[in-house]
């Protein structure tokens, strides 16, 4: 992704305005060439983020949807990428635009898009490696990555959902293929992915147990968890009885991994969000780091299959239109909601990131675009 210099942008605008007025006006209405957006020119603290008023909006590919963003949420992946996680992959591609989630209106569609129409209110999320993220007035997603916004939710509420819910969906529905009556353990139910997973499991008719901080206990039980264990105050392994068909570990340290695996039935699935691929690549470079990470994953998969008879996987979000549509239906049925703790205008993106970095705000933070 190339972001044009101001000079390059000025040249484009000038050549566009040379067309006679009517044609130019018509062209502008159907398509925007530049917009506001937040650039990440280098890795670091919140202060490295820069709000620009003339970021290029590239031409739409046939399967792309241009979304006029109204709200974009701040994900842990955003703050991690900003501080340099995945640096070996992303450094050569700087500057990039952070942000995975968006809720807004369709401003334009590519030639082959049939699933959404101009003017429609939509929400969706980009995959983890997208370079042109959603922290901009106009976001570009493939038609697989957006669907109608749930009517019952505001743009702010809707923007908090897709990335986290699709991450949980991938683990529980695509990988573990949970079915009614199976027991699910969510390690770290207080985060957005864990909370989405609890709601997905409950909606699927699965008994759910979760570990979380003391401040989240009531929210977990209200969402339908059968048991919520304060992992600080209680001995989790004493408190939780029986075995599980699937464990989603959103914390992913050696300790939670050991515990999660011991809680599984034979044939069960252990899924961790903290796959080491990017961090290994950062430490050792792509050429060594990625193969090392892959080898490590394979080794663990073979080891655990042999020692415990369980399936082990690193899980991450990927686009799944069927999943997104199901998530929308759950939202509209009141069975899926991710509470938003605070909103900031996009102009205060630095303050929003700072609040997440310093853990001043535990829950979801959303940036609003007017």
C-alpha positions in Angstrom: 0.0 0.0 0.0 1.5 3.3 -1.0 0.3 6.5 0.6 0.9 9.5 -1.7 2.8 12.5 -0.6 1.0 15.8 -0.4 2.5 16.8 -3.7 1.3 13.6 -5.4 -2.2 14.2 -4.0 -2.3 17.8 -5.1 -1.4 16.7 -8.6 -4.3 14.3 -8.7 -6.8 16.8 -7.4 -5.6 19.4 -9.9 -5.9 17.1 -12.9 -9.4 16.1 -11.7 -10.5 19.7 -11.5 -9.4 20.3 -15.1 -12.4 18.3 -16.3 -15.4 20.6 -16.9 -17.4 21.1 -13.8 -20.4 18.9 -14.3 -18.4 15.8 -15.1 -16.0 16.4 -12.2 -18.9 16.9 -9.8 -20.6 13.7 -10.9 -17.3 11.8 -10.5 -16.8 13.2 -7.0 -20.2 12.2 -5.8 -19.8 8.5 -6.7 -16.2 8.3 -5.5 -13.9 10.0 -3.0 -10.2 10.3 -3.8 -8.9 11.4 -0.4 -10.2 11.4 3.2 -9.2 11.8 6.8 -7.3 8.9 8.4 -4.9 7.9 11.1 -1.4 6.9 9.8 1.1 4.8 11.7 4.4 6.1 10.2 6.6 4.1 12.7 6.1 1.8 15.7 5.9 3.1 19.2 3.6 4.6 21.8 0.3 6.3 21.2 2.1 9.6 20.3 3.3 8.0 16.9 -0.3 8.0 15.5 -0.9 10.9 13.1 -4.3 12.1 11.9 -4.0 13.2 8.2 -6.7 15.0 6.2 -5.7 13.8 2.8 -5.2 10.0 2.8 -5.6 8.4 -0.5 -8.7 6.2 -1.1 -7.5 3.7 -3.7 -9.8 2.7 -6.6 -12.2 -0.1 -5.7 -11.5 -3.6 -6.9 -14.5 -5.6 -8.3 -15.2 -7.4 -5.0 -14.6 -4.3 -2.8 -17.0 -2.2 -0.7 -16.3 1.4 0.2 -17.7 2.1 3.7 -18.3 5.6 5.0 -17.2 4.8 8.6 -19.3 6.1 11.5 -17.5 4.2 14.3 -14.4 2.0 14.5 -13.4 0.0 17.5 -9.9 -0.3 19.1 -8.8 -3.9 19.3 -5.9 -5.3 21.2 -4.4 -6.1 17.8 -4.4 -2.4 17.0 -2.4 -1.4 20.1 0.0 -4.4 19.7 0.6 -3.6 16.0 1.2 0.0 16.9 3.9 -0.9 19.4 5.6 -3.2 17.0 4.1 -6.7 17.2 4.5 -8.3 13.8 7.2 -5.7 13.0 9.1 -8.1 10.7 6.0 -8.4 8.5 4.7 -4.8 8.7 7.9 -2.7 8.9 8.7 -2.7 5.2 5.1 -1.7 4.5 4.9 1.4 6.8 3.1 3.8 6.9 -0.1 1.8 7.5 -3.5 2.4 8.8 -4.6 0.5 12.0 -8.1 -0.7 12.8 -10.0 -3.9 12.1 -13.7 -3.1 12.9 -16.1 -0.7 11.2 -19.7 0.3 11.2 -21.1 2.8 8.7 -22.8 3.2 5.4 -21.9 1.8 1.9 -20.6 4.7 -0.1 -19.7 2.7 -3.3 -19.3 -0.9 -4.5 -17.0 -2.7 -6.9 -18.4 -4.0 -10.2 -19.0 -7.5 -9.0 -20.6 -6.8 -5.6 -24.2 -7.9 -5.2 -24.4 -8.6 -1.5 -24.7 -4.9 -0.3 -26.0 -1.7 -1.9 -25.0 2.0 -1.8 -26.6 3.7 1.2 -27.0 0.5 3.2 -25.9 0.5 6.9 -23.2 -2.2 7.3 -20.7 -3.5 9.8 -17.7 -5.8 9.4 -14.0 -6.5 10.0 -10.8 -6.7 8.1 -8.5 -9.7 8.5 -5.5 -9.3 10.8 -2.9 -8.5 8.1 -4.8 -5.8 6.2 -2.6 -2.8 5.7 -5.3 -0.2 5.0 -7.2 -0.5 8.2 -10.4 1.2 9.3 -9.2 4.3 11.2 -10.3 6.5 8.4 -13.5 8.3 7.1 -13.7 5.6 4.3 -12.7 2.0 4.9 -12.4 -0.6 2.2 -13.5 -4.2 2.8 -14.1 -7.1 0.6 -17.8 -8.2 0.2 -16.9 -11.2 2.3 -16.1 -8.9 5.2 -19.3 -6.8 5.5 -23.0 -7.4 6.0 -26.0 -5.4 7.1 -25.6 -3.7 10.5 -27.9 -5.1 13.2 -30.9 -2.8 13.3 -31.1 -3.0 17.1 -27.5 -1.5 17.5 -26.0 1.9 17.1 -22.9 2.3 14.9 -20.9 2.6 18.1 -22.3 -0.7 19.5 -22.0 -2.5 16.2 -18.4 -1.5 15.6 -17.3 -3.3 18.8 -18.5 -6.7 17.6 -17.2 -8.1 14.3 -13.5 -8.7 14.9 -13.9 -10.2 18.4 -17.0 -12.2 17.5 -15.5 -13.6 14.3 -12.4 -14.6 16.2 -14.6 -16.5 18.7 -16.7 -17.9 15.8 -13.6 -19.2 14.1 -12.5 -21.1 17.2 -15.8 -22.5 18.4 -17.7 -23.0 15.1 -15.0 -23.6 12.4 -12.3 -25.3 14.5 -14.0 -27.1 17.4 -17.4 -27.3 15.7 -19.3 -27.2 18.9 -22.7 -28.7 19.1 -25.5 -28.5 21.6 -24.8 -29.9 25.0 -21.0 -29.9 24.7 -19.2 -28.2 27.7 -17.0 -25.2 26.9 -14.4 -23.5 29.0 -13.4 -19.9 28.2 -10.2 -18.8 29.8 -10.4 -15.0 30.2 -14.1 -14.3 29.6 -13.8 -10.6 30.4 -12.1 -9.6 27.2 -14.2 -9.0 24.0 -13.2 -12.3 22.3 -13.9 -14.3 25.5 -17.2 -12.6 26.1 -18.3 -13.1 22.5 -17.3 -16.8 22.9 -19.5 -17.2 26.0 -22.5 -15.7 24.1 -21.9 -17.9 21.0 -21.6 -21.0 23.2 -24.8 -20.1 25.2 -26.7 -19.4 22.0 -25.5 -22.9 20.7 -27.0 -24.6 23.8 -23.6 -25.3 25.3 -22.9 -25.2 29.1 -20.1 -22.6 29.6 -17.6 -22.1 32.4 -15.3 -19.1 32.4 -12.4 -17.6 34.3 -12.3 -13.8 34.6 -11.4 -10.9 36.9 -13.6 -10.2 39.9 -15.1 -7.1 38.2 -16.5 -9.3 35.3 -18.2 -12.1 37.3 -21.7 -10.7 37.3 -21.5 -9.9 33.6 -20.4 -13.4 32.7 -23.3 -15.0 34.7 -25.8 -12.5 33.2 -24.6 -13.6 29.8 -25.5 -17.2 30.6 -22.2 -18.7 31.9 -23.0 -21.6 34.4 -19.9 -20.7 36.5 -17.5 -17.7 36.5 -14.4 -18.2 38.5 -12.3 -15.3 39.8 -8.8 -16.5 38.7 -7.0 -14.2 41.2 -9.0 -15.1 44.3 -9.8 -18.8 43.6 -7.8 -21.9 42.8 -9.2 -22.4 39.3 -8.3 -26.1 39.1 -10.1 -26.7 42.5 -13.1 -24.6 41.6 -14.0 -26.1 38.2 -15.3 -29.6 38.1 -15.4 -32.1 35.2 -13.9 -32.1 31.7 -14.7 -30.0 28.6 -15.2 -30.6 24.9 -13.5 -27.3 24.0 -11.2 -24.8 25.7 -10.7 -21.3 24.2 -7.7 -19.7 26.0 -7.7 -15.9 25.4 -4.8 -15.5 27.8 -2.4 -18.1 26.4 0.5 -18.3 28.8 2.2 -21.6 29.7 0.2 -21.8 32.9 -3.3 -21.4 31.2 -2.2 -23.8 28.4 -1.2 -26.5 30.9 -4.5 -26.0 32.8 -6.7 -25.8 29.7 -5.2 -29.0 28.3 -5.7 -30.9 31.5 -9.4 -29.8 31.5 -10.1 -31.4 28.1 -11.8 -34.7 27.3 -10.1 -36.9 24.8 -10.9 -35.7 21.3 -11.4 -32.2 22.7 -10.0 -29.0 21.2 -7.6 -26.6 22.9 -7.5 -23.2 21.1 -5.2 -20.3 22.0 -5.4 -16.8 20.7 -1.7 -16.2 21.4 -0.2 -18.1 18.5 3.6 -17.3 18.5 4.1 -16.9 14.7 4.4 -13.1 14.6 6.5 -12.8 17.8 8.9 -15.5 16.6 9.2 -13.8 13.3 9.9 -10.5 15.1 12.7 -12.1 17.2 14.4 -14.1 14.4 13.2 -12.5 11.1 10.7 -14.0 8.7 13.0 -16.5 7.1 13.7 -18.3 10.4 10.9 -17.1 12.7 7.9 -18.3 10.7 9.3 -21.8 10.0 10.3 -22.1 13.7 6.8 -21.1 14.8 5.2 -23.5 12.4 7.5 -26.3 13.6 6.7 -25.5 17.2 3.0 -25.6 16.5 3.3 -28.9 14.7 5.4 -30.3 17.5 2.7 -29.3 20.1 -0.1 -30.7 17.9 1.7 -34.1 17.6 2.7 -34.1 21.3 -0.7 -33.3 22.7 -2.5 -35.7 20.2 -0.2 -38.4 21.5 -0.1 -37.6 25.2 -3.7 -36.4 25.8 -5.6 -37.3 22.6 -6.6 -33.7 22.0 -6.4 -31.2 19.1 -4.3 -28.2 19.7 -4.5 -25.0 17.6 -3.6 -21.4 17.3 -6.7 -19.5 16.4 -7.1 -16.0 14.8 -9.8 -14.1 13.0 -10.6 -14.6 9.4 -13.4 -13.3 7.2 -16.4 -15.6 7.2 -19.5 -14.1 5.7 -21.8 -16.8 6.9 -20.4 -16.4 10.4 -20.9 -12.6 10.2 -24.5 -13.0 9.1 -25.1 -15.4 12.0 -23.5 -12.9 14.4 -25.8 -10.2 13.1 -28.8 -12.5 13.7 -27.6 -13.1 17.3 -27.2 -9.4 17.8 -30.8 -8.7 16.6 -32.1 -11.5 18.8 -30.4 -9.9 21.8 -28.0 -12.8 22.2 -24.8 -11.0 21.4 -23.6 -7.7 22.7 -20.1 -6.4 23.5 -20.4 -3.4 25.9 -18.6 -0.2 24.9 -16.9 1.4 27.9 -15.9 4.7 26.3 -16.0 6.5 23.0 -13.5 9.1 21.7 -13.7 11.3 18.5 -11.2 10.1 15.9 -9.2 13.3 16.6 -8.4 11.9 20.1 -7.1 8.5 18.8 -3.8 9.0 20.8 -5.8 9.4 24.0 -7.9 6.3 23.2 -4.8 4.2 22.6 -3.2 5.6 25.8 -6.3 4.6 27.8 -6.0 1.1 26.5 -2.2 0.9 27.0 -2.4 2.1 30.6 -5.4 -0.2 31.2 -7.4 2.9 32.4 -10.3 1.4 30.5 -10.8 -2.3 30.8 -13.5 -2.8 28.2 -14.1 -1.7 24.6 -13.1 1.7 23.3 -14.7 3.0 20.1 -13.6 5.9 17.9 -16.4 8.0 16.4 -16.2 9.6 12.9 -18.6 12.4 12.3 
